[in-house]
Amino acid sequence: MSSPSRHYLASLVLGIAAAFLACVIYIVGVVTVGIGWPLLNARFGNAGTGGGSAMIESGTLLVIAVIGFAFGFVWRFRRSAGRRNTD
C-alpha cells in the first residue's frame, strides 16, 4: 500500500523532470532552427550570408517549463490514482 503523499511526491518529481526536459527540447529547437536554418538556406539557396542567431527569452522559457511541469504532474498523478483505485 502506498500513501497519498507518495503519489504527490512522485508526481512532483516527474513534473520537475518534465519541465526540465521541455526546456531542454525548446532550447535545442530554437538554437537549431535559429542558427541552422540560415546556414542551410545560404548553402543551398545561394541567398544571404548564412549568419544566424538564436534568442531565448525567459518569459517563453517559463511558460514552457510550467506547461511541461503541469503535463508531467497530471500524467503521473492520474496514473498513480488509477492504480490506487484497483488496490
Secondary structure, DSSP 8 states (H G I E B T S, - for coil): ---HHHHHHHHHHHHHHHHHHHHHHHHHHHHIIIIIHHHHHHHHH--S---------HHHHHHHHHHHHHHHHHHHHHHHHHHHHH-
